[in-house]
Amino acid sequence: MKGGIKIDIDKIPQWILALEQEDAAFLKNFILKSGSLKEIAKLYEVSYPTVRLRLDKLIQKIEISDHKEEEPFSTFIKGLAVDARIDLETAKLIIEKYKQERK
């Protein structure tokens, strides 16, 4: 119990629990700035397109997290692509090979 409020971790959506600390901070600032990408750009001292790209990546991470229970390996590979650790075409090839091997 925290501050007199019981927190049931099982009721917290998986996508929230999957957020990295940096993403959670970005999301918090986004909410506090009423969703104004202009204000977020000022806060982080970056351009509007940079903030838009960051938000798009966060959206992709949340969408992937929502589907995590379906295919953990595919979700992992998609996450690497979203984080630009591998390119999208490579991710597609790996996932396709994985699906073929599972059959």
Jmol script that loads the backbone (N, CA, C; Angstrom):
load data "model"
ATOM      1  N   MET A   1       0.845  -1.171   0.000  1.00  0.00           N
ATOM      2  CA  MET A   1       0.000   0.000   0.000  1.00  0.00           C
ATOM      3  C   MET A   1       0.892   1.237   0.000  1.00  0.00           C
ATOM      4  N   LYS A   2       0.570   2.176  -0.841  1.00  0.00           N
ATOM      5  CA  LYS A   2       1.365   3.388  -0.951  1.00  0.00           C
ATOM      6  C   LYS A   2       0.481   4.595  -0.645  1.00  0.00           C
ATOM      7  N   GLY A   3       0.838   5.356   0.382  1.00  0.00           N
ATOM      8  CA  GLY A   3       0.073   6.555   0.730  1.00  0.00           C
ATOM      9  C   GLY A   3      -1.382   6.267   1.026  1.00  0.00           C
ATOM     10  N   GLY A   4      -1.686   5.091   1.585  1.00  0.00           N
ATOM     11  CA  GLY A   4      -3.051   4.751   1.915  1.00  0.00           C
ATOM     12  C   GLY A   4      -3.854   4.206   0.746  1.00  0.00           C
ATOM     13  N   ILE A   5      -3.244   4.132  -0.435  1.00  0.00           N
ATOM     14  CA  ILE A   5      -3.937   3.615  -1.618  1.00  0.00           C
ATOM     15  C   ILE A   5      -3.331   2.264  -1.972  1.00  0.00           C
ATOM     16  N   LYS A   6      -4.199   1.262  -2.076  1.00  0.00           N
ATOM     17  CA  LYS A   6      -3.735  -0.069  -2.450  1.00  0.00           C
ATOM     18  C   LYS A   6      -3.513  -0.112  -3.959  1.00  0.00           C
ATOM     19  N   ILE A   7      -2.316  -0.537  -4.374  1.00  0.00           N
ATOM     20  CA  ILE A   7      -1.996  -0.641  -5.789  1.00  0.00           C
ATOM     21  C   ILE A   7      -2.001  -2.114  -6.174  1.00  0.00           C
ATOM     22  N   ASP A   8      -2.878  -2.471  -7.093  1.00  0.00           N
ATOM     23  CA  ASP A   8      -2.959  -3.839  -7.587  1.00  0.00           C
ATOM     24  C   ASP A   8      -2.218  -3.883  -8.920  1.00  0.00           C
ATOM     25  N   ILE A   9      -0.979  -4.386  -8.873  1.00  0.00           N
ATOM     26  CA  ILE A   9      -0.129  -4.378 -10.065  1.00  0.00           C
ATOM     27  C   ILE A   9      -0.749  -5.148 -11.223  1.00  0.00           C
ATOM     28  N   ASP A  10      -1.586  -6.127 -10.948  1.00  0.00           N
ATOM     29  CA  ASP A  10      -2.221  -6.907 -12.008  1.00  0.00           C
ATOM     30  C   ASP A  10      -3.207  -6.078 -12.827  1.00  0.00           C
ATOM     31  N   LYS A  11      -3.665  -4.963 -12.267  1.00  0.00           N
ATOM     32  CA  LYS A  11      -4.622  -4.118 -12.976  1.00  0.00           C
ATOM     33  C   LYS A  11      -3.960  -3.010 -13.778  1.00  0.00           C
ATOM     34  N   ILE A  12      -2.647  -2.872 -13.637  1.00  0.00           N
ATOM     35  CA  ILE A  12      -1.924  -1.874 -14.418  1.00  0.00           C
ATOM     36  C   ILE A  12      -1.692  -2.454 -15.806  1.00  0.00           C
ATOM     37  N   PRO A  13      -2.085  -1.739 -16.858  1.00  0.00           N
ATOM     38  CA  PRO A  13      -1.909  -2.271 -18.216  1.00  0.00           C
ATOM     39  C   PRO A  13      -0.450  -2.613 -18.513  1.00  0.00           C
ATOM     40  N   GLN A  14      -0.256  -3.687 -19.259  1.00  0.00           N
ATOM     41  CA  GLN A  14       1.093  -4.153 -19.598  1.00  0.00           C
ATOM     42  C   GLN A  14       1.901  -3.087 -20.325  1.00  0.00           C
ATOM     43  N   TRP A  15       1.246  -2.292 -21.170  1.00  0.00           N
ATOM     44  CA  TRP A  15       1.995  -1.296 -21.937  1.00  0.00           C
ATOM     45  C   TRP A  15       2.617  -0.243 -21.026  1.00  0.00           C
ATOM     46  N   ILE A  16       1.971   0.052 -19.906  1.00  0.00           N
ATOM     47  CA  ILE A  16       2.531   1.019 -18.958  1.00  0.00           C
ATOM     48  C   ILE A  16       3.744   0.414 -18.260  1.00  0.00           C
ATOM     49  N   LEU A  17       3.619  -0.834 -17.848  1.00  0.00           N
ATOM     50  CA  LEU A  17       4.722  -1.512 -17.163  1.00  0.00           C
ATOM     51  C   LEU A  17       5.923  -1.706 -18.077  1.00  0.00           C
ATOM     52  N   ALA A  18       5.682  -1.799 -19.386  1.00  0.00           N
ATOM     53  CA  ALA A  18       6.757  -2.040 -20.344  1.00  0.00           C
ATOM     54  C   ALA A  18       7.527  -0.768 -20.711  1.00  0.00           C
ATOM     55  N   LEU A  19       7.017   0.399 -20.331  1.00  0.00           N
ATOM     56  CA  LEU A  19       7.693   1.650 -20.677  1.00  0.00           C
ATOM     57  C   LEU A  19       9.038   1.768 -19.983  1.00  0.00           C
ATOM     58  N   GLU A  20      10.027   2.215 -20.735  1.00  0.00           N
ATOM     59  CA  GLU A  20      11.314   2.528 -20.132  1.00  0.00           C
ATOM     60  C   GLU A  20      11.148   3.847 -19.382  1.00  0.00           C
ATOM     61  N   GLN A  21      12.020   4.103 -18.415  1.00  0.00           N
ATOM     62  CA  GLN A  21      11.897   5.301 -17.586  1.00  0.00           C
ATOM     63  C   GLN A  21      11.875   6.572 -18.441  1.00  0.00           C
ATOM     64  N   GLU A  22      12.707   6.623 -19.459  1.00  0.00           N
ATOM     65  CA  GLU A  22      12.778   7.791 -20.335  1.00  0.00           C
ATOM     66  C   GLU A  22      11.459   7.998 -21.094  1.00  0.00           C
ATOM     67  N   ASP A  23      10.855   6.892 -21.537  1.00  0.00           N
ATOM     68  CA  ASP A  23       9.569   6.984 -22.233  1.00  0.00           C
ATOM     69  C   ASP A  23       8.458   7.423 -21.285  1.00  0.00           C
ATOM     70  N   ALA A  24       8.485   6.920 -20.063  1.00  0.00           N
ATOM     71  CA  ALA A  24       7.483   7.307 -19.067  1.00  0.00           C
ATOM     72  C   ALA A  24       7.598   8.799 -18.754  1.00  0.00           C
ATOM     73  N   ALA A  25       8.833   9.301 -18.654  1.00  0.00           N
ATOM     74  CA  ALA A  25       9.039  10.729 -18.393  1.00  0.00           C
ATOM     75  C   ALA A  25       8.519  11.570 -19.565  1.00  0.00           C
ATOM     76  N   PHE A  26       8.776  11.120 -20.787  1.00  0.00           N
ATOM     77  CA  PHE A  26       8.277  11.822 -21.971  1.00  0.00           C
ATOM     78  C   PHE A  26       6.755  11.863 -21.959  1.00  0.00           C
ATOM     79  N   LEU A  27       6.144  10.726 -21.670  1.00  0.00           N
ATOM     80  CA  LEU A  27       4.681  10.635 -21.624  1.00  0.00           C
ATOM     81  C   LEU A  27       4.110  11.557 -20.539  1.00  0.00           C
ATOM     82  N   LYS A  28       4.754  11.574 -19.387  1.00  0.00           N
ATOM     83  CA  LYS A  28       4.316  12.456 -18.298  1.00  0.00           C
ATOM     84  C   LYS A  28       4.383  13.926 -18.737  1.00  0.00           C
ATOM     85  N   ASN A  29       5.508  14.311 -19.348  1.00  0.00           N
ATOM     86  CA  ASN A  29       5.653  15.697 -19.821  1.00  0.00           C
ATOM     87  C   ASN A  29       4.638  16.025 -20.905  1.00  0.00           C
ATOM     88  N   PHE A  30       4.373  15.064 -21.771  1.00  0.00           N
ATOM     89  CA  PHE A  30       3.385  15.245 -22.829  1.00  0.00           C
ATOM     90  C   PHE A  30       2.015  15.544 -22.225  1.00  0.00           C
ATOM     91  N   ILE A  31       1.648  14.804 -21.212  1.00  0.00           N
ATOM     92  CA  ILE A  31       0.359  15.018 -20.545  1.00  0.00           C
ATOM     93  C   ILE A  31       0.343  16.364 -19.829  1.00  0.00           C
ATOM     94  N   LEU A  32       1.419  16.660 -19.101  1.00  0.00           N
ATOM     95  CA  LEU A  32       1.488  17.931 -18.361  1.00  0.00           C
ATOM     96  C   LEU A  32       1.454  19.146 -19.281  1.00  0.00           C
ATOM     97  N   LYS A  33       1.917  18.982 -20.510  1.00  0.00           N
ATOM     98  CA  LYS A  33       1.893  20.080 -21.494  1.00  0.00           C
ATOM     99  C   LYS A  33       0.653  19.988 -22.382  1.00  0.00           C
ATOM    100  N   SER A  34      -0.361  19.275 -21.913  1.00  0.00           N
ATOM    101  CA  SER A  34      -1.647  19.130 -22.605  1.00  0.00           C
ATOM    102  C   SER A  34      -1.509  18.620 -24.040  1.00  0.00           C
ATOM    103  N   GLY A  35      -0.507  17.794 -24.266  1.00  0.00           N
ATOM    104  CA  GLY A  35      -0.330  17.203 -25.589  1.00  0.00           C
ATOM    105  C   GLY A  35       0.238  18.145 -26.637  1.00  0.00           C
ATOM    106  N   SER A  36       0.766  19.268 -26.208  1.00  0.00           N
ATOM    107  CA  SER A  36       1.325  20.232 -27.154  1.00  0.00           C
ATOM    108  C   SER A  36       2.745  19.821 -27.550  1.00  0.00           C
ATOM    109  N   LEU A  37       2.888  19.385 -28.791  1.00  0.00           N
ATOM    110  CA  LEU A  37       4.215  18.994 -29.266  1.00  0.00           C
ATOM    111  C   LEU A  37       5.151  20.193 -29.332  1.00  0.00           C
ATOM    112  N   LYS A  38       4.593  21.374 -29.581  1.00  0.00           N
ATOM    113  CA  LYS A  38       5.394  22.599 -29.592  1.00  0.00           C
ATOM    114  C   LYS A  38       6.020  22.849 -28.215  1.00  0.00           C
ATOM    115  N   GLU A  39       5.191  22.677 -27.179  1.00  0.00           N
ATOM    116  CA  GLU A  39       5.676  22.881 -25.809  1.00  0.00           C
ATOM    117  C   GLU A  39       6.708  21.822 -25.421  1.00  0.00           C
ATOM    118  N   ILE A  40       6.487  20.600 -25.865  1.00  0.00           N
ATOM    119  CA  ILE A  40       7.447  19.519 -25.583  1.00  0.00           C
ATOM    120  C   ILE A  40       8.774  19.816 -26.283  1.00  0.00           C
ATOM    121  N   ALA A  41       8.709  20.316 -27.521  1.00  0.00           N
ATOM    122  CA  ALA A  41       9.928  20.666 -28.249  1.00  0.00           C
ATOM    123  C   ALA A  41      10.718  21.735 -27.492  1.00  0.00           C
ATOM    124  N   LYS A  42      10.012  22.729 -26.958  1.00  0.00           N
ATOM    125  CA  LYS A  42      10.681  23.769 -26.161  1.00  0.00           C
ATOM    126  C   LYS A  42      11.311  23.167 -24.908  1.00  0.00           C
ATOM    127  N   LEU A  43      10.556  22.310 -24.218  1.00  0.00           N
ATOM    128  CA  LEU A  43      11.028  21.695 -22.983  1.00  0.00           C
ATOM    129  C   LEU A  43      12.311  20.891 -23.214  1.00  0.00           C
ATOM    130  N   TYR A  44      12.335  20.090 -24.269  1.00  0.00           N
ATOM    131  CA  TYR A  44      13.492  19.241 -24.563  1.00  0.00           C
ATOM    132  C   TYR A  44      14.546  19.944 -25.416  1.00  0.00           C
ATOM    133  N   GLU A  45      14.231  21.180 -25.838  1.00  0.00           N
ATOM    134  CA  GLU A  45      15.134  21.973 -26.672  1.00  0.00           C
ATOM    135  C   GLU A  45      15.522  21.235 -27.945  1.00  0.00           C
ATOM    136  N   VAL A  46      14.489  20.716 -28.623  1.00  0.00           N
ATOM    137  CA  VAL A  46      14.663  20.031 -29.903  1.00  0.00           C
ATOM    138  C   VAL A  46      13.607  20.560 -30.868  1.00  0.00           C
ATOM    139  N   SER A  47      13.716  20.157 -32.122  1.00  0.00           N
ATOM    140  CA  SER A  47      12.746  20.617 -33.124  1.00  0.00           C
ATOM    141  C   SER A  47      11.426  19.853 -33.007  1.00  0.00           C
ATOM    142  N   TYR A  48      10.399  20.459 -33.565  1.00  0.00           N
ATOM    143  CA  TYR A  48       9.077  19.827 -33.594  1.00  0.00           C
ATOM    144  C   TYR A  48       9.127  18.461 -34.284  1.00  0.00           C
ATOM    145  N   PRO A  49       9.787  18.340 -35.462  1.00  0.00           N
ATOM    146  CA  PRO A  49       9.851  17.018 -36.108  1.00  0.00           C
ATOM    147  C   PRO A  49      10.537  15.951 -35.239  1.00  0.00           C
ATOM    148  N   THR A  50      11.504  16.366 -34.450  1.00  0.00           N
ATOM    149  CA  THR A  50      12.176  15.421 -33.550  1.00  0.00           C
ATOM    150  C   THR A  50      11.199  14.904 -32.493  1.00  0.00           C
ATOM    151  N   VAL A  51      10.399  15.793 -31.953  1.00  0.00           N
ATOM    152  CA  VAL A  51       9.391  15.400 -30.957  1.00  0.00           C
ATOM    153  C   VAL A  51       8.344  14.505 -31.609  1.00  0.00           C
ATOM    154  N   ARG A  52       7.921  14.847 -32.812  1.00  0.00           N
ATOM    155  CA  ARG A  52       6.920  14.038 -33.526  1.00  0.00           C
ATOM    156  C   ARG A  52       7.439  12.616 -33.751  1.00  0.00           C
ATOM    157  N   LEU A  53       8.711  12.511 -34.143  1.00  0.00           N
ATOM    158  CA  LEU A  53       9.335  11.202 -34.357  1.00  0.00           C
ATOM    159  C   LEU A  53       9.386  10.414 -33.050  1.00  0.00           C
ATOM    160  N   ARG A  54       9.745  11.091 -31.979  1.00  0.00           N
ATOM    161  CA  ARG A  54       9.807  10.437 -30.657  1.00  0.00           C
ATOM    162  C   ARG A  54       8.434   9.923 -30.241  1.00  0.00           C
ATOM    163  N   LEU A  55       7.401  10.738 -30.460  1.00  0.00           N
ATOM    164  CA  LEU A  55       6.044  10.330 -30.128  1.00  0.00           C
ATOM    165  C   LEU A  55       5.606   9.146 -30.989  1.00  0.00           C
ATOM    166  N   ASP A  56       5.934   9.183 -32.279  1.00  0.00           N
ATOM    167  CA  ASP A  56       5.585   8.071 -33.165  1.00  0.00           C
ATOM    168  C   ASP A  56       6.240   6.767 -32.708  1.00  0.00           C
ATOM    169  N   LYS A  57       7.495   6.835 -32.283  1.00  0.00           N
ATOM    170  CA  LYS A  57       8.186   5.636 -31.784  1.00  0.00           C
ATOM    171  C   LYS A  57       7.539   5.130 -30.498  1.00  0.00           C
ATOM    172  N   LEU A  58       7.139   6.049 -29.634  1.00  0.00           N
ATOM    173  CA  LEU A  58       6.477   5.657 -28.392  1.00  0.00           C
ATOM    174  C   LEU A  58       5.136   4.984 -28.695  1.00  0.00           C
ATOM    175  N   ILE A  59       4.412   5.514 -29.649  1.00  0.00           N
ATOM    176  CA  ILE A  59       3.144   4.902 -30.065  1.00  0.00           C
ATOM    177  C   ILE A  59       3.389   3.482 -30.561  1.00  0.00           C
ATOM    178  N   GLN A  60       4.428   3.313 -31.381  1.00  0.00           N
ATOM    179  CA  GLN A  60       4.758   1.975 -31.894  1.00  0.00           C
ATOM    180  C   GLN A  60       5.115   1.020 -30.752  1.00  0.00           C
ATOM    181  N   LYS A  61       5.881   1.496 -29.781  1.00  0.00           N
ATOM    182  CA  LYS A  61       6.253   0.656 -28.636  1.00  0.00           C
ATOM    183  C   LYS A  61       5.017   0.206 -27.864  1.00  0.00           C
ATOM    184  N   ILE A  62       4.074   1.121 -27.682  1.00  0.00           N
ATOM    185  CA  ILE A  62       2.847   0.788 -26.962  1.00  0.00           C
ATOM    186  C   ILE A  62       2.031  -0.233 -27.744  1.00  0.00           C
ATOM    187  N   GLU A  63       1.923  -0.031 -29.043  1.00  0.00           N
ATOM    188  CA  GLU A  63       1.179  -0.980 -29.877  1.00  0.00           C
ATOM    189  C   GLU A  63       1.822  -2.364 -29.837  1.00  0.00           C
ATOM    190  N   ILE A  64       3.139  -2.412 -29.898  1.00  0.00           N
ATOM    191  CA  ILE A  64       3.848  -3.687 -29.838  1.00  0.00           C
ATOM    192  C   ILE A  64       3.635  -4.342 -28.485  1.00  0.00           C
ATOM    193  N   SER A  65       3.710  -3.562 -27.439  1.00  0.00           N
ATOM    194  CA  SER A  65       3.524  -4.094 -26.086  1.00  0.00           C
ATOM    195  C   SER A  65       2.138  -4.692 -25.916  1.00  0.00           C
ATOM    196  N   ASP A  66       1.137  -4.083 -26.532  1.00  0.00           N
ATOM    197  CA  ASP A  66      -0.229  -4.600 -26.459  1.00  0.00           C
ATOM    198  C   ASP A  66      -0.347  -5.983 -27.091  1.00  0.00           C
ATOM    199  N   HIS A  67       0.519  -6.278 -28.059  1.00  0.00           N
ATOM    200  CA  HIS A  67       0.466  -7.560 -28.755  1.00  0.00           C
ATOM    201  C   HIS A  67       1.529  -8.541 -28.253  1.00  0.00           C
ATOM    202  N   LYS A  68       2.205  -8.181 -27.187  1.00  0.00           N
ATOM    203  CA  LYS A  68       3.342  -8.960 -26.698  1.00  0.00           C
ATOM    204  C   LYS A  68       2.982 -10.402 -26.368  1.00  0.00           C
ATOM    205  N   GLU A  69       1.814 -10.629 -25.825  1.00  0.00           N
ATOM    206  CA  GLU A  69       1.448 -11.975 -25.412  1.00  0.00           C
ATOM    207  C   GLU A  69       1.227 -12.900 -26.596  1.00  0.00           C
ATOM    208  N   GLU A  70       0.957 -12.338 -27.776  1.00  0.00           N
ATOM    209  CA  GLU A  70       0.689 -13.166 -28.944  1.00  0.00           C
ATOM    210  C   GLU A  70       1.930 -13.930 -29.394  1.00  0.00           C
ATOM    211  N   GLU A  71       3.010 -13.262 -29.697  1.00  0.00           N
ATOM    212  CA  GLU A  71       4.242 -13.878 -30.171  1.00  0.00           C
ATOM    213  C   GLU A  71       5.424 -13.115 -29.573  1.00  0.00           C
ATOM    214  N   PRO A  72       5.934 -13.557 -28.433  1.00  0.00           N
ATOM    215  CA  PRO A  72       7.015 -12.814 -27.772  1.00  0.00           C
ATOM    216  C   PRO A  72       8.254 -12.590 -28.654  1.00  0.00           C
ATOM    217  N   PHE A  73       8.642 -13.596 -29.443  1.00  0.00           N
ATOM    218  CA  PHE A  73       9.836 -13.436 -30.277  1.00  0.00           C
ATOM    219  C   PHE A  73       9.618 -12.365 -31.343  1.00  0.00           C
ATOM    220  N   SER A  74       8.482 -12.426 -32.034  1.00  0.00           N
ATOM    221  CA  SER A  74       8.179 -11.443 -33.072  1.00  0.00           C
ATOM    222  C   SER A  74       8.082 -10.043 -32.478  1.00  0.00           C
ATOM    223  N   THR A  75       7.488  -9.950 -31.306  1.00  0.00           N
ATOM    224  CA  THR A  75       7.372  -8.666 -30.623  1.00  0.00           C
ATOM    225  C   THR A  75       8.753  -8.115 -30.288  1.00  0.00           C
ATOM    226  N   PHE A  76       9.648  -8.990 -29.845  1.00  0.00           N
ATOM    227  CA  PHE A  76      11.021  -8.592 -29.527  1.00  0.00           C
ATOM    228  C   PHE A  76      11.716  -8.030 -30.767  1.00  0.00           C
ATOM    229  N   ILE A  77      11.584  -8.732 -31.888  1.00  0.00           N
ATOM    230  CA  ILE A  77      12.225  -8.302 -33.130  1.00  0.00           C
ATOM    231  C   ILE A  77      11.634  -6.969 -33.601  1.00  0.00           C
ATOM    232  N   LYS A  78      10.309  -6.820 -33.521  1.00  0.00           N
ATOM    233  CA  LYS A  78       9.673  -5.555 -33.900  1.00  0.00           C
ATOM    234  C   LYS A  78      10.179  -4.424 -33.012  1.00  0.00           C
ATOM    235  N   GLY A  79      10.366  -4.711 -31.722  1.00  0.00           N
ATOM    236  CA  GLY A  79      10.889  -3.707 -30.795  1.00  0.00           C
ATOM    237  C   GLY A  79      12.284  -3.253 -31.178  1.00  0.00           C
ATOM    238  N   LEU A  80      13.118  -4.195 -31.632  1.00  0.00           N
ATOM    239  CA  LEU A  80      14.468  -3.832 -32.085  1.00  0.00           C
ATOM    240  C   LEU A  80      14.388  -2.899 -33.297  1.00  0.00           C
ATOM    241  N   ALA A  81      13.440  -3.162 -34.181  1.00  0.00           N
ATOM    242  CA  ALA A  81      13.276  -2.307 -35.364  1.00  0.00           C
ATOM    243  C   ALA A  81      12.788  -0.914 -34.967  1.00  0.00           C
ATOM    244  N   VAL A  82      11.840  -0.847 -34.046  1.00  0.00           N
ATOM    245  CA  VAL A  82      11.329   0.452 -33.587  1.00  0.00           C
ATOM    246  C   VAL A  82      12.443   1.267 -32.945  1.00  0.00           C
ATOM    247  N   ASP A  83      13.310   0.593 -32.195  1.00  0.00           N
ATOM    248  CA  ASP A  83      14.424   1.280 -31.537  1.00  0.00           C
ATOM    249  C   ASP A  83      15.602   1.533 -32.478  1.00  0.00           C
ATOM    250  N   ALA A  84      15.434   1.184 -33.769  1.00  0.00           N
ATOM    251  CA  ALA A  84      16.464   1.363 -34.797  1.00  0.00           C
ATOM    252  C   ALA A  84      17.732   0.566 -34.490  1.00  0.00           C
ATOM    253  N   ARG A  85      17.590  -0.549 -33.796  1.00  0.00           N
ATOM    254  CA  ARG A  85      18.742  -1.413 -33.535  1.00  0.00           C
ATOM    255  C   ARG A  85      18.964  -2.368 -34.698  1.00  0.00           C
ATOM    256  N   ILE A  86      17.879  -2.639 -35.439  1.00  0.00           N
ATOM    257  CA  ILE A  86      17.967  -3.344 -36.719  1.00  0.00           C
ATOM    258  C   ILE A  86      17.010  -2.649 -37.676  1.00  0.00           C
ATOM    259  N   ASP A  87      17.263  -2.801 -38.988  1.00  0.00           N
ATOM    260  CA  ASP A  87      16.373  -2.136 -39.937  1.00  0.00           C
ATOM    261  C   ASP A  87      15.100  -2.958 -40.130  1.00  0.00           C
ATOM    262  N   LEU A  88      14.085  -2.313 -40.642  1.00  0.00           N
ATOM    263  CA  LEU A  88      12.764  -2.911 -40.785  1.00  0.00           C
ATOM    264  C   LEU A  88      12.786  -4.136 -41.699  1.00  0.00           C
ATOM    265  N   GLU A  89      13.520  -4.058 -42.797  1.00  0.00           N
ATOM    266  CA  GLU A  89      13.581  -5.189 -43.730  1.00  0.00           C
ATOM    267  C   GLU A  89      14.201  -6.413 -43.058  1.00  0.00           C
ATOM    268  N   THR A  90      15.244  -6.218 -42.266  1.00  0.00           N
ATOM    269  CA  THR A  90      15.864  -7.326 -41.540  1.00  0.00           C
ATOM    270  C   THR A  90      14.882  -7.923 -40.546  1.00  0.00           C
ATOM    271  N   ALA A  91      14.152  -7.061 -39.857  1.00  0.00           N
ATOM    272  CA  ALA A  91      13.144  -7.529 -38.891  1.00  0.00           C
ATOM    273  C   ALA A  91      12.111  -8.398 -39.591  1.00  0.00           C
ATOM    274  N   LYS A  92      11.644  -7.957 -40.756  1.00  0.00           N
ATOM    275  CA  LYS A  92      10.649  -8.727 -41.503  1.00  0.00           C
ATOM    276  C   LYS A  92      11.198 -10.093 -41.911  1.00  0.00           C
ATOM    277  N   LEU A  93      12.442 -10.119 -42.368  1.00  0.00           N
ATOM    278  CA  LEU A  93      13.066 -11.387 -42.770  1.00  0.00           C
ATOM    279  C   LEU A  93      13.184 -12.352 -41.589  1.00  0.00           C
ATOM    280  N   ILE A  94      13.603 -11.842 -40.447  1.00  0.00           N
ATOM    281  CA  ILE A  94      13.759 -12.679 -39.251  1.00  0.00           C
ATOM    282  C   ILE A  94      12.408 -13.238 -38.818  1.00  0.00           C
ATOM    283  N   ILE A  95      11.403 -12.396 -38.792  1.00  0.00           N
ATOM    284  CA  ILE A  95      10.067 -12.838 -38.363  1.00  0.00           C
ATOM    285  C   ILE A  95       9.508 -13.871 -39.331  1.00  0.00           C
ATOM    286  N   GLU A  96       9.693 -13.635 -40.615  1.00  0.00           N
ATOM    287  CA  GLU A  96       9.206 -14.597 -41.616  1.00  0.00           C
ATOM    288  C   GLU A  96       9.905 -15.948 -41.459  1.00  0.00           C
ATOM    289  N   LYS A  97      11.205 -15.934 -41.277  1.00  0.00           N
ATOM    290  CA  LYS A  97      11.975 -17.178 -41.075  1.00  0.00           C
ATOM    291  C   LYS A  97      11.506 -17.885 -39.797  1.00  0.00           C
ATOM    292  N   TYR A  98      11.284 -17.126 -38.763  1.00  0.00           N
ATOM    293  CA  TYR A  98      10.815 -17.674 -37.490  1.00  0.00           C
ATOM    294  C   TYR A  98       9.471 -18.376 -37.672  1.00  0.00           C
ATOM    295  N   LYS A  99       8.560 -17.724 -38.402  1.00  0.00           N
ATOM    296  CA  LYS A  99       7.241 -18.318 -38.632  1.00  0.00           C
ATOM    297  C   LYS A  99       7.342 -19.590 -39.452  1.00  0.00           C
ATOM    298  N   GLN A 100       8.242 -19.618 -40.440  1.00  0.00           N
ATOM    299  CA  GLN A 100       8.441 -20.820 -41.250  1.00  0.00           C
ATOM    300  C   GLN A 100       8.984 -21.970 -40.405  1.00  0.00           C
ATOM    301  N   GLU A 101       9.909 -21.674 -39.528  1.00  0.00           N
ATOM    302  CA  GLU A 101      10.539 -22.688 -38.670  1.00  0.00           C
ATOM    303  C   GLU A 101       9.536 -23.265 -37.658  1.00  0.00           C
ATOM    304  N   ARG A 102       8.585 -22.454 -37.238  1.00  0.00           N
ATOM    305  CA  ARG A 102       7.595 -22.908 -36.239  1.00  0.00           C
ATOM    306  C   ARG A 102       6.585 -23.868 -36.844  1.00  0.00           C
ATOM    307  N   LYS A 103       6.399 -23.802 -38.160  1.00  0.00           N
ATOM    308  CA  LYS A 103       5.385 -24.660 -38.804  1.00  0.00           C
ATOM    309  C   LYS A 103       5.787 -26.082 -38.867  1.00  0.00           C
TER     310      LYS A 103
END
end "model"
wireframe off; spacefill off
backbone 0.3
color backbone group
